[in-house]
Amino acid sequence: MLVTEKDVKFKAVRSSGPGGQRANRRSTKVQIWVKIGNLPLSDIQKKRLRRKLAKHINHLDELWAENEEERTQKLNRDKALWHINKMIRDALKVPKPRIPTEPPRSAEDVRIRAKKIRSDKKRGRRISSQ
């Protein structure tokens, strides 16, 4: 795990949605923030994070996430921490370069045959003007 509980700032707020009589009594939604500058990453990796996760970075250069799926604050805290780690891992993956290939000859033959069938079908629907 790249980010641990001691690296982040937590805040618990009231969750939205239905909840019955206890809806306004429990602060189970969890919001977390982690400073990108404090992450144990190289400058290139931090730059990649800032570019790929721009929508999840605030004006203080903090990466944020929130969770309100579970009914307890502890579970939401764990899920939010897992989510932020997953976002970082996914953003740091370097995509493999695409190697362009040509479609096989058989695929082109199938496409041409389908076009001929379609054009014959439409030609058969025409009213001859004789």
Secondary structure, DSSP 8 states (H G I E B T S, - for coil): --S-GGGSEEEEE---S--GGGTTT---EEEEEEEGGGSS--HHHHHHHHHHTGGGB-TTSEEEEEE-SSSSHHHHHHHHHHHHHHHHHHHH------------HHHHHHHHHHHHHHHHHHHHHS----
